[in-house]
């Protein structure tokens, strides 16, 4: 194991605005610990990979894509960073001059686009650098990002595509081969769904699975603080009550929020607290590709005959909900009963009482 095995941002926090601090997300901290402890060198990053990320920076934080986040926050100290996707082939993201010193650099360029030759080229370069280190020559720390890995090595029913299986074996060896595993090599396979990846990779015990969840309340709050500096007109109506707004937006994505804020800034229309529910509804509908539809209920609990104690209880919970105090209903309600007993009607009336849409 080399001594310069480092995978971390130059600074873990950076002041985005008004003294606040943007921290690395939990998944990034876990990834750093796994790499620096030599527990893993290959990472399958899945989940909310298409969203925007809060990128800590020494001067000012910003929103960035996942590849930008990996390059700037986790691979900033690496000597050479390469990436590959089916559209662009191999790209040198960092360290072009050092990569060009590879003796086979010129001849390798004809193999930078087609999947099998490209992966073989990457493997060949990784082995070259690892052998240099073994010979006590220059040690080159390498990072490699495989974008849309599920398109490169998808699962195949029956497993009869030998070329595809060979690709999966080559990429799996980046984590399992002793020569490469002991070198300063970090590889990232980015896919939205883990099940869309070839089983040789998805079930590789030598690779770490890193899930990126939807943004939490703190991330939404930090993003709103950041966006407020750039788009003050759009966010001026919220009076900087960003933690409360972030709690209401939980479940949507930062990318969708950024798009709405940019549109509001262009039209010079301020977002108000009353707009937040409608904005979240639009964001969720957009992110789910129309698979979820929200319907506004016109009913209230007054339209339910009887059940006075239940209605009083529900109204009390609604008031706590409006104050972002969800301890009384941390996971919502579970309604049980036979068909025709009024469960759906009760939900419609409760939604109308609370002023929230129904899925």
N, C-alpha and C positions, 0 to 999 in steps of 0.2 A: 504493500500500500504506500503510495507516495505521500510526501509530507504536505503538499499543497492542495489537498483535497478540500476545497472550499466551495460552498454553494450558498451564498447569502448576499443580501443587498448591502451596499456600502453603509447604509444607515437603515435601521429597522423602522424608524418613524421619521416623519417629516411634517413640518407645520403647514397645513393647507390653508388655513385662514383663522384669524382671530385667536391664535394661540392653541387651536385644537391640534390633535395629533392623529395622523392616519397610520394605523398599524398594519403589519402584514397579516393577512387572514390566517386562520388556524390551519387550513390545508397547506399553505406555503410553509408555515413553521414546521409542520409535520414532515414535509418533504425535505426540508433542510436538515432536520435531525437524522432522518433515514440515510441521507447521502453522506453527511459528515461523519457518521458513525460507521460507515461502510456496510450498513445493513442492506442497502439497495442502491443500484446505479441506474436502473430502468424504472420509469414511472408511467403507469397508464392513467392519464388524466381524463376524467369523464364527468358527465353531469352538465352543469350550466356553463359549458365551455364557449358558447357563442356570445356570451354577455360581455359588457364592458367591466373592467376591473379598476379599482382604486389603486393607482400606482404611486407608492411613496417615492419622493425624490428629495435630494438635499435642498433645493431651492423652493420648489412648489409642486404639490401633488397634482395629478391629472388623471383623467379616465383613459384607459387604454384597452386594447384587445388582449386576449390571453397570450398569443405569441409575443406581443410587445412586453407584457408583464414578465413572462419567463426570461426574455432577453435582458431587460433592464433591471429587474428586481432580483432575479435568482442567478443569472449567468453573467453578471457584469464583470466578474473577475476572471472569467474563463478566457483562454487565449484565442481559441477558434470556436465559433458557433456556426453550425450548418443547419439547414432546414430542407425538407423535401415535401412536395405534394404533387399530385398527378398533373396539375396544370402547369406549374412552373419548373418542375424538376428540382435538382439540387441548387440551392442558393447559399451563398456565403454571407451570413448575417453579420459576422464579426471576424476579424483576423485574416483578411484577404491576403495580405502580404506574407504572413506566415504559412498559410495554406498553399500559396503559390510556390513555396520552397520545396514542396513534396516532389520528388524526382519524377513521379508519374502524373503530375498535374496536367500537363499539356495533352497527353494522350487520353486522359480520363474524361476530358470535356465532351467527347462524343457520346459518352454513356451517362450523361447527367439527367436525361429525361425519362427514358423507358424504365419501368419499375425494376425488373430483375437486374439489368446492368447497373442501374443507379444504386441499388442496395448493395450490390457486390462492390461497387466503387467505394461507398462509405465504409463497408467492412474492411476493405483493403487499407484504407487510410487509417482507420482506428488501429489496426494491427501494426501498421508501420510506426505510428506514434508510440504504441506500447512497447515495441521492440527497441525503439530509441531509448526509452526510459530504462529498460532492462540492461542496455549496454552502457548505462551511466552517462548518456549524452543528454541533450536538452529534453526537458519534460514539458510536454504540451497538454494543457488541460482542455478537453474537448466537450462541447455540448451539442446535442443534435435533437431537433424538433421535427417529428413526423406529423404533419398536419393532416386532418381527416384520415386517420390511420385505418378507419373502417372501410374506406374506399380502396385503399391499397391492399389490405389483407382482410377481406370480409370472411365470415364463416361460410362454408360451402357444404351443402348437404351431401353426404356420402364420402367426401374427402378425396375425390378422384382427380382433382386438378393438381398435378404434380408440381407445376411451376409455381402455383400459389402456395402450396405447402412448403416448397423450397424457400420462398420469400419469408414465410413465417419462421422457418427454422433459422435462417440467417439473422433475422431480427431478434429472435429468442437468444441466440448465441451472444448477442451484445451484453446480455445480463448474466449468462451462465458460463461462458468460456473463461477459464481462469486467467488467461493473459489479459483479457479486456476488463474482467470484473475487478482486478487489482490495479487497474490503471485509473487515472483521473478522467473518467468518462461518464457523463450523465446523458441519458437518452429519454425522450418524452414522446409517448404515443398518445395523441390527442383524438378523442372520439366522444361523441355525445352519449351513446349508449354502450355499455360494456358488452352486452350480448351481440352487438353488431361487429365485434372484433373476432378474428380467428381464434378458436379455442386454445391453440398452442400458445398464444400470447395472453389471452384473457385469463387462462388458468395457470400461467407460469408462476411457480412458487418463488422464483428469484426476482420477480418484478413486483413493485409496490403499487397498489391501486389507490389512487388519490381522487376522491370525489369532491367536486365543487358544487356546493349547495346554492340555492337562491340567496340573494343578499339578505342579511339580517337587519334589524332596526338600526344598529350602530352604523352599518355600512351605508344605509339610505341617508341617515343623518349627516354623515361625513360627505357623501356625494352632494347633498343639497347645499351644504356649506361651500363646497367647491364650486358648484354651478352658480351659486348666488353671486360670486365674484365676477363671473363672466356674463351672466344674464340677470342683472339686477332688476330689470323691469318685470320680467316674468315671475320672479320669486319675491318681489317686493310686498305683495299682498299677504304673505304668510307671517310677516312680522318676526322672522327668524326663529319661529317655534318649530325647528326642524326635527327634534327628537319625537315630538308628538305626531308630526306629519310622517316621519319614517315608520312609526308603528302602524299607521293606517295604510301605508304602501306595501307592507310586507306581503310577499307572495308574487309580486311583479318583478321586473328586472331593471337594472340600471340603464341598460341600453334603450329600453322603451321609454323610461323616464327622461333620459337625455333628449330623445327625439321630440317628446311633447314640450319640454322646456324650450328647445330651440324654436319650435313652431310658435309658441306663445310669445317669445322674445321678438320674433320677426313681425308678428301682427300687433305688437305692443299691447298685449292683453295679459294682465296680471292674474296669477293663480290665487284663488282665495280658499280658505278652509272648506267652504261649501262645495268647491269643485273637486275636492280630493277623492270622494267616493266615486264620482263619475269617471275621473281620470284613471283610477285603479281598475274600474270595470273595463274601460277601453284598452288599458294596457294588457290585462289578462286575456281578453278576447283576441287581441293582436298576437300575443305570444303563443297562444294555443292554436293558431291558424284556423279560427272559426269553429273549432270542435266544442267550444263552450259558449253558450249564449245566456245573457243575463236578462231577466224580465223584472220590471218594476211592479211591485204589488200596490194596489190601491186600497187594500183592506187594512183594518186595525184590529186590535184585541177587543174593541167594543162590539164587533160583529159576532163574537162568540157568546152563546147563551150559557150562563152558568159558569162553572169552574172558576169562581171568584178568587179562591186562594192561589190557584195556579197562575191566573192572570196577574195577581199582585206580585207574585214571586218573579214572573217574567219581566214585569215592568221595572222591578228593582234591579234585576240583572242588566236590563237595557241601559239604565242610568249609569251603572258602574262601567258598562262597556263604552259608553260615550266619553267617560273620563279615562279611558285606557287602563282601567282596573279590571283585568280579566281573571282574577283569582277565583271568582265565584263560578266561572265556566271555562276552565283552562283548555278543554278540548271540545267545547260545544255541548250539545244535547243529543241523547239517543232516544228516539221516540219508538215505542213498541206498541203493537196492537194489530188486531185482525183487519182485513180489507174492509174499508167503508166506515171505520171508526173516527175519521176526521183528522188523521195525522197531517196530510198534505195541507188541508185547510188551516190547521193551526199554524203550520210553518208560514203560509202566505200571510196570515194575520200578524204573526210575530215580525216578519220581515217588513211589512208596511208600518208597523208600530216603531220599529227601529230605524226606518228610512234607508234600508239597504236592499239591494236587488236579490233576486232568487236565481240560482243556477238552474 
